[in-house]
Amino acid sequence: MAFSMLDWFGNTYVGGLVGMGGKNSNRFISPADFKMKVMRLDKSEEWTSINGKEREIYLTTPELRMVVDRLALMFANGMWKHYNEDGTEVENSEIVRFLENPNIHQSRNQFLFQWFVQRCLYPATYTYKLIGSRLADVPTALWNLPPQRMVVERTGKIWTATTPEEIINRYRLKNENADEFFYPYEIIQMARPDCDDPIMGVSPLMALKMPISNIRAAYGYRNAILTKKGAIGVWSSDAKDSMGSIQLTPDEVDDVTAQLLDTYGIFDDQHKVAISPKALKWNPATYPTKELMLFEEVDSNRKAIIDIMGGNEFMFCSGVNAKGSTFTNVEMGEKLCYQDTIVPIAEDYSYSISKSLGLPDKRQCVCLENDHLPIMQFDRTKEAEVSYKKTQAVDILVRNGYQTDDAMEIIGLDAEGYKATTPKPVTTTPGQQ
């Protein structure tokens, strides 16, 4: 007897559930009552569109927002200092007071946080310098304009230009009612590096197009499983005869369905235990989310976001990354992030602000510094501890007959270091020991 693929499918578990058993396939269900749906997989990849959706992606992708916000908070910790050419700090600086409150709605922290987030999302940032008087040392206000609504109207010149006005005619801020226009000297534009266009820059999210797409796809799949997975299981007939499984009749199916949905359930007015006169078995529907390794996929792409944004993975110890992490690792990760990312960006930003305020002409500058942070004092504390131990070693050698200069040379401590870390002698009064 020929054994067709249809017969084979009918003898499988799924085939039995839908009534396609080889010999008794038509016992209670006709072919017209069942339509097989074939799931087709689209082989073409799908990537999230970045251009024009930067803000939406930032607000709705937890892994991206977590990294960006953390780095922005670190950047916003910076304190403004005003220096003369010789390195002396300008006392009671009017410019520092202004930068601490750059506009009527934002403090220094809020302003810096907003600017850094924009830098992480868009090709360039645009800070509007509201000038009340050309004669004033400081502007009236600074505002971070929304980059997604900015249009740069260019002259077409780049390489032969010597002033911003030769490159840019004007800036246009698109508004719902009427656009606003700005002169080049009113805008502090800072573009992300682009090998082809130094004026407009390129968004770092472009390099994260695939990781972000994978993260969002993983969340989408998990959401679909939880909200749209359909039936959580199947009740099927467990009755058998000499010919195999006995299908439930349509009336029996309706009766069982009505009982299970209406009479029995978890609510107060429903029975908790069901008694069926029919031989039934429960077949739960399972969804292999664990086998798909969705959490591992999200974590892997999160690491890509951390790397591109200039963070350190030990700073974000959650999920898979939490394994093996220590306080020392987290502390060192944060310090490296300041050293390799935050400080260089702060230096670049400080130069742009100084130049916009005309400070280089006065042989002055403002600096956004992080030296006051405890994490940045780590090395200094360690250096002080090492110097103190060296001083103790010098004293031990001196007590054993060495000259002080010879002892310092042996230990590797110079005179200034020895002087700075030598404990001051304790004076006593008569009667004290």
Beta strands, then each sheet from edge to edge (+ up, - down):
strand 1: 79-84
strand 2: 124-130
strand 3: 141-145
strand 4: 150-154
strand 5: 168-173
strand 6: 180-182
strand 7: 187-191
strand 8: 233-237
strand 9: 240-241
strand 10: 244-245
strand 11: 280-284
strand 12: 364-369
sheet 1: 1+ 12-
sheet 2: 3+ 2- 7+
sheet 3: 4+ 5- 6+
sheet 4: 8+ 11-
sheet 5: 9+ 10-
end
